[in-house]
Amino acid sequence: MPRHHALAAKVLGLVLLLGAAGCQSGPSGGYKRAINSLLAAQNFAGAQAALEKAKESQYGKKNQVLYYLDLGTVLHHAGKYQESDDAFDKAEQRMVDLYTKSVTQAAGLLVLNDGTMDYAGEPFERALTNVYRALDWVFLGKLEEAVVEARKAGVFLDELNRTLDGKARYKDDAFAQYLSALLYADAGKLDDARICMEKAMAAYDWYAADYGVAAPRFEFPSEDRKSARGELVFIHLNGNAPVKVSKTFQVAWNQALVAVRESGEETAQFKNGLTAGIAGRAVTVSYPEYQPQPFRVRASQVRVDEAPAVPTLLVEDVQAIAAKTLQDRMALIKTRSIARAMVKYVLAEAAARAAAKACDRIPNAFAKLACKAASRGVAHGAAAASEIADTRCWGTLPAQIRMARLKLPVGKHKVQVDFQDQAGATVETKLFENVEINKGKRTYLTYRTADALAAPASAGPAMAVNRKK
């Protein structure tokens, strides 16, 4: 093989190796925006078709959790609750399986990037999976199955709290516990309902400080004791959750080395990479960052018949939870990114030096210099280009969850919901006709608004479930 062919093969091999690390780790930003636009336009059939078409091209085998989370969300808003639960079930089973495998997969972190691991979901995504599944069962009229999801959410959150020992910002989910309390009460499991409500209130105590979300103290209209009454629970799913983007910065080699050693991330793999070492250089490091998505609706209020409107209260700020949960791990994420970048820099430098030796055999001095410059540029360019953060996240979640609870007389009612912007102006109205309220039962309604307000949003049907006093 001619010398220049051998050189090309070496450089090409490095590009392929490091390029694999920089491959898209999950659905692209453009794809996420397209799916959310379809959701906002209430084009659920289009969103489902786009998801199914992109199962391999955008998600692939390592992102099956994300695929089924997105699919479950679309099917939920389409009113296909059984199919939605089937999708969420696949996502949840995969999450459980991946948590047991995460340690063995972590060995590839330093050579490639976090995207080489199968996506197992964030803790808050796992809790909200059970929330969506519980609502699916509520709208299917199967309260016991909804209670099963409430119980699973509780088991997961208890284990999360024990594992984190209260050290992480997100250690419980106040809204998941609150909804579980309502469902337990609906099923007559009053002790379980009391325990979940106590946990919800305890979580809201630190939600107020960390996320700006206070405990929902609902005030009910005055009640005529001669009339049997039921309750309406309205859940407003608002906006689009933030998306992750990849950010980069450069760090001097000596500073990077100190950071890795002090963190305990200096593994055998890392030390072996440094044996080929180079000092006095800077390395390009990537890290993920949540980017909020704009949403026009900032508040909502519920009017039943001709009664005064009752405002919804913010019960879950998904946007704040996502951003601050990531921030909790940022020091570790950046340290691991530094370690990976250093190893890849060493590999690139070793390949460039090997290529330079081949370049030395070129008789023409100008061609020799050009060969060395090109080899180094390609090698280190590939290394820098491969340093892309893991930007995977459940992109079809709402940015926030709001709730209203109203005691109502038994019978059919007209429920009007007004959605307001930051200035308090109504930008959209949804009317639910013939909402039936039954004695001693709760009737649940859900509605999703997003940034594309020119198109109607989605509404779940009214569904009454048992509530035993």
N, C-alpha and C positions, 0 to 999 in steps of 0.2 A: 504494500500500500504506500503511495507517495506520502512524503512528510506532511504536506499541507492537508491531505485527506485525513491522516491520523490526528492532526491537530483539530481539524473540524469535528471529528468524531468525539474527541475528549470534551471540547466545549459544548457540543450538542448534548452529550450525555449529562453534563452538569445542568444545562438549561432544562432538560427534561426532568431531572431529579428535583431541582428546586421549583420548577414550574408546577409540578404536582402539588407542592405545598401551597402554592398561591391560587389554586383552582377555586372557583366559587364554592363556598361551603354550604350554601343553601339558596333559597329563592332570592332572586335579585330585587333591588329596590323598586325597579320599574314594574316587575311582576306583582309585587305586593301592592303597589299603588293601583294597578289595574284591577286586581281582585277586589280591593276595597271600594273602588269606583263602581264596580258592578253591584256590590252589596248596597251601597248608598242609593243606587238607581233602582233598587229592588229587582234587579235582573238576576234572580237566584238560579234560574236554569242556565244562564250564560256563565255565572260564576262556577257552578258545579261542573259544567262542560270544560271550562278553562282549567280547573283544578285537575280533573281526571286526565286531560290531555298533557298536563305538565308534570304528572306524577314522577316520571323518570327524568325528564330534562331539567326541571327546576328543583326537585327534591332528591331523587335518587335513593339508594338503599340506606344511606346514613341519616336520612331526614324523614323517616317514615312517621315518627312522632309528630313532626310539624305538619306533614301532609294530612294525617287523620284529624289533627286539631283544627286545621283550616277547613277541611271537608265537613267535620262535625258542626262547626259554627255556621257555615253556609246552609247546611241542611236544617239546622235548628231555626234559622230565620226564615227559611222556606216553608216551615210548618211540617217538615218531614221528620217528626220527632223520633220514630222508631229507627229510621235510617241514621239520624243524627247520633242516637245513642250507640248504635252499632259502630260508627266511626270513632266516637269518643272511647268506646270500650277497647278498640284496637290500640288507640293511642295510650291509654292508661296501662294496658297489659305490657306494652313495649317499654313504657317508662319504668315500671316495676322491674322488668327484666334487666334494663340497662343500668339501674342503680347498683345491681350486684356485679356488673361487669366493668364499671368505670375505672376501678383500680388497675385492672389488667391492661386496659386500653391506654392508660396514662403514659405508658412507656414511650409512645410515639410523639409526645408533646414537644420535646426539644428539637427533634429533627424537622418536623413539618410544622403544623399549627393545630390549634384547638379544633379546627374543622375536620381533622382526621378522625375524630371520635364521633360515634353516633350521638345524635342529639337526644338527651334524656329529659329536657324540660327544666325550667326554673321551678323552685318550690311553689311560688305563687301560681304558676301555670298549672301545676299538678292540682292544687286546691280548687282552682276555678274550673278545672275539668269536671270535678265532682259537682260543682254548682250547676254547670250546664246540664249534666246528666240528670241531676235532681229535677231541674225545671222541665227537661224532656219528659220525665215520668209524670210530673204533675199535669202537664198538658195532655198526656195520654190517659189520664184518669187513674193512674196506678200509684196510690199513695205509699204502699208498702215498699215498692221499688225505689221511690224517691227517698224514703227513710233509710234504705240501704246505702244510698249514695251519701246521705248525711253522716251515717255512721262511718263509712270509709274515709270521708274527709276528716272526721274527728280523730280516727286512728292515725292517719298520716300526720296531722298537725301535732298531735301529742308526741309522736316519735320525733318529729322535726324539732320540737321544743326541747325534748330531752337531749337530742344529739347536739344541738347548738348551745345548750346550757345557758340560754338567754343572751348569748354574746352577739348574735347577729341582729341586724335591724328588723328583718322580717322573720319572726319566730312563731307567728300564729296568723290566722286570717279572720279578722273581725266579722266581715260580711258572711263568710262561709259559716261561721259559728252562729250568727244571728239567723240566717235562713234555716239552718239546721234546727234551731230552737223552735221556729215557727212550725216546721214540718213535724217535729216530734210532738208538739202540742196538738197539731191536726190529727195525729194518729193516737192521741190519748196517752202518750208516753211522757207524763208530766215531770217525772224526776229527770229524765234525759233532757227535756226541754229546759228545765231550770239550770242544769249544769252547763248546757251550751250557752244559755243567755248570760250566765255569770262569766264564762270564758270570753264571750263577745264583749261584754262591758269592760273586762280587764284589758282586752286587746285594744279597745277604743281609747283607753286611758293613754297608751303610748302612741296610738294612731294620731291622737290630737297633736302631740309634740313632733312626731316624725313626719306625718303626712298632711297635717292640717285638717284631719277628719274627726269631728267630735262624735260622741255617742248619739245615736238617733233617739231623741226623746219626743215621740210622737204625741201630739195632742188630738184627742178625738172630739168630735162634736158632742154637744150635750145629748144625753140618751133618755128617751122616754121609756120608763120602766114597764109601761103597759104594752110596749111593742117588742116582739121578738126581733132580734137583729143579727146580722152577719157582718162580715168584714171584707173590704176590698184591699188587696195588696197590689200596688202598681210599682213595677220595676222598670226604670228607664235606663237603657244601655246607651251611653252617649259617646260619640266621637270614635276616633280610631286610636288604638294604643300606639305608643312611640315605636319607631323602628331603630334598629341598631345600625350604626355606620362605623367604618374603619377609620381610625385616626392614627397618625404616625408622628414620631419625634425622633431626634437623634441624641444619642448619649455617648460620651467619650468612653473609650475602651476601659481605662482604669476605673472610672466611676461605675461602669457596668459590672466589672469584676467584683468590686467591693459590694455592690448591691446584691449580687447573686450569692456570694459567700455568706453575707450576714443573714440572708433569708433562709439558709438551709437548703436551697435548690441546687447546690453544687454536687450533682450526682456523678457517678462513675462515667456516665456517657459524656457529661459536660467536661470532666477532667481529661478524658481521652481526646476530646476535640481540641482542647487547649494545648495538647502536646505538639500539635502542628503549628502552634500559636503565632500570633502577630500582636504587637503592642503599639500604643500610640495612635490608634485609629478610632473613628466613630462608627457606630452601628445604627442602622435604621430599625426602629422598634414600632410595632403596631399595638393598638389597644381598641376595644370596642367602646362606643358611646351611644347612649340613647338619644335619638333626635325626635322631639315632640312633633306630632302631626296637628295641623290646625283644625279646629272645629268651632263652628259658629255658635251652636247652641250652648248656653252656659247655665240654664236653669229651666225648670218646668213646673207646671202647676196643674192640679187635677180638679175639675169641676163636675159634680154629680148633680144632674137635673138642674134645678135653679139655685142650689146652695152656693155659698161663697167658695171660691177656689182655695184649695189646700196645696201649699208648695211641697215639692219633693225635697228630700234631704240627701246630701251626699253621704253615701255609706261605704264607698270603696273608690279610692283614687288609684286606679291601675297604673296610670302614668307615673305618679310619684313613687309607688311601690317598686315598679320596674327600675326606675333610675337610681333609687337609693339602695336597692338590693344589689345592683351591679356595683355601685360605689363602695359598698362594704367589702367587695372582693377585689377592688381595683389594684391595691398594693400587690397582692399575690399575682394577679393577671399580668401586671406590668413586669414583675420580676421574672416570671416564666417567659414572657415575651423577650425580655433582654437576654435570658439564657439561650433561647432558641436562636435569636438573631446573631449572638456571638458564635455559636456552633456553625451556623450557616455561613457566616463571614469567614471562619477558618476553613471550611470546606471550599468555599469559592477561592480563597487565597491559595490553597494547596493546588487546586486545579489550574489557576492562573500561572503559578510557578512552573507546574509541569508543562503547560503549554508554552511557557517562555523558553524552556530548554529546547523544545522543538523549533521554536522561532530562531534560536541562536544558530541553527544549522543553515539558515537562509543566507546565501552569500551577499546579497544586496543589502547594504546598511539601512537604506531608507525603508525597504520592504520589511527588514527585521524589526525596526522600531514600530512600524505600522502594525505588524503582526502581534507584537507584545501589547501594544495599546488596545488593539481590538480584543485580544484574548482577555485582558484584565477587565475591560469595559463590559464585555458580554458576561463574564463570570460574576462580577459584583453587581451588575445590573439585574441578573437573574436572581441573585440572593436577596437584593432589596425588594424586587418586585414580588417575591414569594412571601414577604412579610405582610400578610393581610390578617386582620383580626377576625375572630368568629362573630359574625353579625346575625346569627340565627335567632329568631324569636317568634312567638305566636302573634303573627301580624294582623289577624282578624279579630282580636279582642277589642272591646271598647276601651276608651281612655278612662272612663269613669262609670260608676254605677250609682244611680239615685233611686230613692224609694219614697213612697207615700203609703200610709195606712189610714183607712177611713172606716168607721163604724157606720153601717147603713141599714135601713129597714129592709125586711124581706121583700123580694119582688124584682122586677126588671127595671133597669135604670139606664139612662143615657149618660155616658161618661165622656167628657171632653177634656183633652189634654192640650195645653198650650205650651209651646216650646219657645224660650226667650233667649235673646242674645245678651251680650255683656251690658248693654244699656237698658235692658228690661223690656225691649220691644218684642212682640210676638212675631216670630219668623216662620212658624209652622203650627198647624193645628191638626190633631187627630181625633176623630169621633168614633167611639165604640157604641154601637146601638145594642139595646136589649141585653145589657150585662146583667146576668141573673145572680142575685144574692140570696143565699139560703140560710135558714136558721141554724146558728151554731157552726157555721162553716166559713172558710175563707175562700174567696175567689181571687185568683191571680191573673194579672195582665202584665205583659211585657211589650216593650216597644224599643226599637233601635233607631237612633238618629246618627247621621254622619255628616261629613263636611259638604257633600254634594247635595245641598238642601233643595235644589231645583227639582229633584225627583223625590217621590214619596218614599218614606222609610218603611221598615217592616214592623208588623205587629203580630204578636202571638195571640191566639184566641183566649177568651175568658174560660176559666176552668175552676169549678168549686171542688174543694176537698173537705173531708170531715175534720171538724175540730170539736173535740169533746171538752167540756168545761170541768 
